Amino acid sequence: MANELRSCLDVNIDTQKRIRTSADHFEFWREKFFDIGIYVFKAAFGESSTSGFCLFDDTFPVIYINNSLSFTRQIFTLFHELCHIIRKTSGIDMLNDNFYHANLNEYELSIERSCNAFAGAFLVPDVDFQKQINGKQPTEEFVSKLASAYGVSREVILRKFLDIQRISHDEYTERSNIYTEV
């Protein structure tokens, strides 16, 4: 699905990686979404637990982003919510999914997990990621460099390392907790 979307948006990974700042990444994706008929609005939600939400409609799908969070979080939320729209569901993205996920049934939980996986797969394609990490260790410096190149958070990069078993779940949890405290 991520590859099909790249084709639909007419954006290859090299184009994505030429964008320099996370703010520019966000605006780039926002324009691409508009081009395919998805309206993206931003506002401060007055609290930081909700990253964003989407309302599915066949004619006018809408994504609403909490702009009081980091641009990298906003970008991830864009793609999480886009997955909901592709699946023809409305949805919400919480900053700390643990509490929210505990209140979902198994089907709803599978949708949320697939939306997270889709966002990670689109923003950091596996083939390109494997090329970038070949022979390198997931040091803080390297994780930050990759995050900047892809326009994502360090947590997204760490998750990719966890998924390919280059770091342990404990290391992922410890490091991602530090990132969210900052």
Sine and cosine of phi, psi and omega as CSV:
sin_phi,cos_phi,sin_psi,cos_psi,sin_omega,cos_omega
0.00,0.00,-0.63,0.78,0.00,-1.00
-0.89,0.45,-0.67,0.75,0.02,-1.00
-0.90,0.43,-0.65,0.76,0.04,-1.00
-0.89,0.46,-0.65,0.76,0.01,-1.00
-0.91,0.40,-0.66,0.75,0.05,-1.00
-0.84,0.55,-0.67,0.74,0.02,-1.00
-0.91,0.42,-0.70,0.71,0.00,-1.00
-0.89,0.47,-0.66,0.76,0.00,-1.00
-0.99,0.15,-0.19,0.98,-0.03,-1.00
0.84,0.54,0.77,0.63,0.01,-1.00
-0.73,-0.68,0.90,-0.43,0.10,-1.00
-1.00,-0.03,0.19,-0.98,-0.09,-1.00
-0.90,0.43,-0.54,0.84,0.00,-1.00
-0.91,0.41,-0.64,0.77,0.06,-1.00
-0.88,0.47,-0.72,0.70,0.01,-1.00
-0.85,0.52,-0.70,0.72,-0.09,-1.00
-0.97,0.24,-0.22,0.98,0.07,-1.00
-0.98,0.18,-0.26,0.97,0.03,-1.00
-0.95,0.30,0.73,-0.69,-0.18,-0.98
-1.00,0.02,-0.66,0.75,-0.09,-1.00
-0.90,-0.43,0.38,-0.92,0.02,-1.00
-0.92,0.39,-0.51,0.86,0.08,-1.00
-0.90,0.44,-0.68,0.74,0.05,-1.00
-0.92,0.39,-0.59,0.81,0.08,-1.00
-0.86,0.51,-0.74,0.67,-0.04,-1.00
-0.86,0.51,-0.76,0.65,-0.04,-1.00
-0.91,0.42,-0.58,0.81,0.07,-1.00
-0.86,0.51,-0.78,0.62,-0.02,-1.00
-0.91,0.41,-0.62,0.79,0.01,-1.00
-0.86,0.51,-0.69,0.72,0.04,-1.00
-0.90,0.43,-0.65,0.76,0.01,-1.00
-0.90,0.44,-0.64,0.77,0.04,-1.00
-0.90,0.43,-0.68,0.73,0.03,-1.00
-0.85,0.52,-0.66,0.75,0.00,-1.00
-0.86,0.51,-0.46,0.89,0.02,-1.00
-0.98,-0.22,0.20,0.98,0.13,-0.99
1.00,-0.01,0.32,0.95,0.04,-1.00
-0.94,-0.35,0.85,-0.53,-0.04,-1.00
-1.00,0.00,0.76,-0.65,-0.01,-1.00
-0.89,-0.46,0.86,-0.51,0.03,-1.00
-0.92,-0.39,0.46,-0.89,0.00,-1.00
-0.75,-0.66,0.60,-0.80,0.12,-0.99
-0.27,-0.96,0.40,-0.92,0.12,-0.99
-0.97,0.24,0.79,-0.61,-0.06,-1.00
-0.99,0.13,-0.13,0.99,-0.03,-1.00
0.99,0.13,-0.04,1.00,0.09,-1.00
-0.42,-0.91,0.35,-0.94,-0.14,-0.99
-0.95,-0.31,0.12,0.99,-0.04,-1.00
-0.98,0.19,-0.38,0.93,0.00,-1.00
-0.96,-0.28,0.83,-0.56,0.00,-1.00
-0.99,0.11,-0.56,0.83,-0.01,-1.00
0.16,-0.99,0.02,-1.00,0.05,-1.00
-0.42,-0.91,0.23,-0.97,0.07,-1.00
-0.71,-0.70,0.44,-0.90,0.09,-1.00
-0.85,-0.53,0.91,-0.42,-0.01,-1.00
-0.98,0.20,0.70,-0.72,0.13,-0.99
-0.49,-0.87,0.65,-0.76,-0.01,-1.00
-0.86,0.51,-0.55,0.83,-0.08,-1.00
-0.99,-0.15,-0.71,0.71,-0.09,-1.00
-0.77,-0.63,0.95,0.32,0.07,-1.00
-0.93,0.38,0.57,-0.82,-0.08,-1.00
-0.75,-0.66,0.66,-0.75,0.15,-0.99
-0.87,-0.49,0.73,-0.69,0.02,-1.00
-0.87,-0.49,0.81,-0.59,-0.11,-0.99
-0.91,-0.41,0.68,-0.73,0.10,-1.00
-0.98,0.20,0.96,-0.27,-0.09,-1.00
-0.99,0.10,0.16,0.99,0.10,-1.00
-1.00,0.02,-0.04,1.00,0.05,-1.00
-0.99,-0.12,0.19,-0.98,-0.02,-1.00
-0.88,0.48,0.44,-0.90,0.03,-1.00
-0.87,0.49,-0.60,0.80,0.00,-1.00
-0.90,0.43,-0.59,0.81,0.06,-1.00
-0.93,0.38,-0.65,0.76,0.03,-1.00
-0.88,0.48,-0.64,0.77,0.00,-1.00
-0.91,0.41,-0.72,0.69,0.03,-1.00
-0.86,0.51,-0.68,0.73,0.00,-1.00
-0.89,0.46,-0.63,0.77,0.07,-1.00
-0.79,0.62,-0.76,0.65,-0.08,-1.00
-0.97,0.22,-0.51,0.86,0.12,-0.99
-0.87,0.48,-0.74,0.67,-0.03,-1.00
-0.94,0.35,-0.56,0.83,0.06,-1.00
-0.87,0.50,-0.63,0.78,0.04,-1.00
-0.88,0.48,-0.65,0.76,0.08,-1.00
-0.85,0.52,-0.70,0.71,-0.02,-1.00
-0.90,0.43,-0.67,0.74,0.05,-1.00
-0.86,0.50,-0.61,0.79,0.01,-1.00
-0.99,0.16,-0.03,1.00,0.00,-1.00
0.90,0.44,0.65,0.76,0.08,-1.00
-0.78,-0.63,0.45,-0.89,0.18,-0.98
-1.00,0.05,0.33,-0.94,-0.04,-1.00
-0.29,-0.96,0.07,-1.00,0.01,-1.00
-0.63,-0.77,0.57,-0.82,0.03,-1.00
-0.87,-0.49,0.88,-0.48,-0.02,-1.00
-0.99,-0.16,0.56,-0.83,0.02,-1.00
-0.89,0.45,-0.70,0.71,0.08,-1.00
-0.93,-0.37,0.98,-0.19,-0.08,-1.00
-0.95,0.31,-0.31,0.95,-0.12,-0.99
-0.85,0.53,-0.77,0.64,-0.01,-1.00
-0.91,0.41,-0.72,0.69,-0.01,-1.00
-0.87,0.49,-0.73,0.68,-0.03,-1.00
-0.90,0.43,-0.51,0.86,0.00,-1.00
-0.90,0.44,-0.34,0.94,-0.04,-1.00
-0.98,-0.21,0.18,0.98,-0.01,-1.00
-0.98,-0.21,0.48,-0.88,0.14,-0.99
-0.98,0.19,0.13,-0.99,-0.11,-0.99
-0.87,0.50,-0.64,0.77,0.01,-1.00
-0.91,0.42,-0.73,0.68,0.01,-1.00
-0.89,0.46,-0.63,0.78,0.02,-1.00
-0.90,0.43,-0.64,0.77,0.02,-1.00
-0.91,0.42,-0.57,0.82,0.06,-1.00
-0.91,0.42,-0.73,0.68,-0.01,-1.00
-0.88,0.48,-0.68,0.73,0.03,-1.00
-0.90,0.43,-0.65,0.76,0.00,-1.00
-0.93,0.37,-0.54,0.84,0.05,-1.00
-0.92,0.39,-0.65,0.76,0.07,-1.00
-0.90,0.44,-0.70,0.71,-0.01,-1.00
-0.90,0.44,-0.65,0.76,0.02,-1.00
-0.88,0.47,-0.73,0.69,-0.01,-1.00
-0.86,0.52,-0.71,0.71,0.02,-1.00
-0.91,0.42,-0.66,0.75,-0.02,-1.00
-0.93,0.37,-0.60,0.80,0.01,-1.00
-0.95,0.31,-0.77,0.64,-0.12,-0.99
-0.95,0.33,-0.50,0.87,0.02,-1.00
-0.74,-0.67,0.99,0.13,-0.05,-1.00
-0.87,0.50,0.69,-0.72,-0.09,-1.00
-0.83,0.57,-0.70,0.71,-0.06,-1.00
-0.89,0.46,-0.72,0.69,0.01,-1.00
-0.92,0.39,-0.65,0.76,0.01,-1.00
-0.86,0.51,-0.71,0.70,0.01,-1.00
-0.86,0.50,-0.64,0.77,0.04,-1.00
-0.89,0.45,-0.66,0.75,-0.06,-1.00
-0.93,0.36,-0.56,0.83,-0.12,-0.99
-1.00,-0.07,-0.09,1.00,-0.06,-1.00
-0.78,0.62,0.90,-0.44,0.04,-1.00
0.98,0.22,0.15,0.99,-0.04,-1.00
-0.91,-0.42,0.43,-0.90,0.01,-1.00
-0.99,-0.16,0.49,-0.87,-0.02,-1.00
-0.98,0.19,0.85,0.53,0.05,-1.00
-0.94,0.34,0.28,-0.96,0.04,-1.00
-0.84,0.54,-0.69,0.72,-0.02,-1.00
-0.88,0.47,-0.70,0.71,-0.02,-1.00
-0.93,0.36,-0.66,0.75,0.04,-1.00
-0.87,0.50,-0.69,0.72,0.02,-1.00
-0.90,0.44,-0.65,0.76,0.02,-1.00
-0.88,0.47,-0.72,0.69,0.02,-1.00
-0.90,0.43,-0.67,0.74,0.01,-1.00
-0.86,0.52,-0.69,0.72,0.02,-1.00
-0.90,0.43,-0.68,0.73,-0.02,-1.00
-0.89,0.46,-0.65,0.76,-0.04,-1.00
-1.00,0.04,-0.22,0.97,-0.05,-1.00
0.96,0.27,0.62,0.79,-0.02,-1.00
-0.77,-0.64,0.06,-1.00,0.04,-1.00
-0.98,0.18,0.31,-0.95,0.09,-1.00
-0.89,0.46,-0.52,0.85,0.00,-1.00
-0.89,0.45,-0.62,0.79,0.04,-1.00
-0.89,0.46,-0.69,0.73,0.02,-1.00
-0.91,0.43,-0.70,0.72,0.04,-1.00
-0.85,0.52,-0.64,0.77,0.00,-1.00
-0.88,0.48,-0.62,0.78,0.05,-1.00
-0.89,0.45,-0.67,0.74,0.05,-1.00
-0.90,0.44,-0.63,0.77,0.05,-1.00
-0.89,0.45,-0.71,0.70,-0.05,-1.00
-0.87,0.49,-0.51,0.86,0.03,-1.00
-0.99,-0.15,0.21,0.98,0.10,-1.00
0.88,0.48,0.61,0.79,0.09,-1.00
-1.00,-0.07,-0.22,0.98,0.16,-0.99
-0.69,-0.73,0.37,-0.93,0.00,-1.00
-0.99,0.12,0.27,-0.96,0.05,-1.00
-0.89,0.45,-0.62,0.78,0.02,-1.00
-0.89,0.46,-0.69,0.73,0.02,-1.00
-0.91,0.42,-0.66,0.75,0.05,-1.00
-0.85,0.52,-0.75,0.66,-0.03,-1.00
-0.88,0.47,-0.73,0.68,-0.03,-1.00
-0.88,0.48,-0.75,0.67,-0.05,-1.00
-0.94,0.33,-0.64,0.77,0.00,-1.00
-0.93,0.37,-0.54,0.84,0.08,-1.00
-0.90,0.44,-0.64,0.77,0.06,-1.00
-0.89,0.45,-0.67,0.75,-0.02,-1.00
-0.89,0.45,-0.64,0.77,-0.04,-1.00
-0.98,0.21,-0.31,0.95,0.07,-1.00
-0.97,0.24,-0.45,0.89,-0.09,-1.00
-0.95,0.32,0.00,0.00,0.00,0.00
